[in-house]
Amino acid sequence: MTLPMLKVYLAGPEVFLPDFGKPVFDAKKAMCAAFGFEGVSPMDGDLDLEGLAPFQQGIAIYRGNLAHMDGCNAVIANMTPFRGVSMDAGTAFEMGYMAARGKPVLGYTHAVDGYAERCVRYYGQGAGSVLDGYSAGTSIERFDMADNLMMVGAVDVAGFRVRSVSAPDGEELTSLAGFEQCLADLKKVRGAG
């Protein structure tokens, strides 16, 4: 018996790249097909934003992305830091949404240093205990993880691990190395199921 094709939601900040990340999403979809999956990007479909105020455009995109995720069986998230030391907030939401729906969550980052190390470097403060103050007197978690414990935990509890793979400078958001490792991980589980 042939299993139905697994649909994978492609979460990540690529939507903010030129052309809304279309070249990267197209490459990811081709890689998904090579592994026997169907890739679904946030940019898929014909979302009509004509005549909507900016706020309503945002709500329409939100609803469209929820519909895409509802139609998928798993998510692979690009957790590479975006506009700061941590991953894209929208991608984090998408990971949490899929985890809450009981769907496999996989993730990768092209930052090979840990979250705490990035924070120390960003805020220019020394490495102290977990209770040492950082920005605005807040503490930083030090759990030897690639990003916030809730995001890494969503991947780990799903039976995977966050893939940390170096990428050439300037290619952190466009490299496909970590994504390919996640596809291989999903294929192993899919083949065993």
LINGIRA-V712914 format. One line per field, one symbol per residue. ss: DSSP state (H for helix, E for strand, C for the rest). phi: phi as a letter, one per 40 degrees, with the letter a starting at -180 (. if undefined). burial: # if it has 16 or more other ideal C-beta (glycine too) atoms within 10 Angstrom, else .. Layout:
ss=???
phi=???
burial=???
//
This chain:
ss=CCCCCEEEEEECHHHHCHHHHHHHHHHHHHHHHHCCEEEEECCCCCCCCCCCCHHHHHHHHHHHHHHHHHCCCEEEEECCCCCCCCCCHHHHHHHHHHHHCCCEEEEEECCCCCHHHHHHHHHCCCCCCCCCCCHHHCCCCCCCCCCCHHHHHHHHHCCCCCEECCCCCCCCCCCCHHHHHHHHHHHHHHHHC
phi=.ccccccbcccicdcccdffgddccccccccdcccgbbcbccccgbccbdgccdcccdcccdcccccccccbcabbbccddbficbcccccccccccccccgcdbbaaabbcccdccccdcccgbccbcccccbdfgccbcbbfbcaddcccccccccgbbccbbcbddgbdcbcbccdcccdcccccccccc
burial=.....##########.....#..##..##.##..#.#.######..#.............#..##..##..###########..####.###.##.###...#########..###.###.............#.....#.#..####..##.##..#.######.#....#####.######.##...#...
//
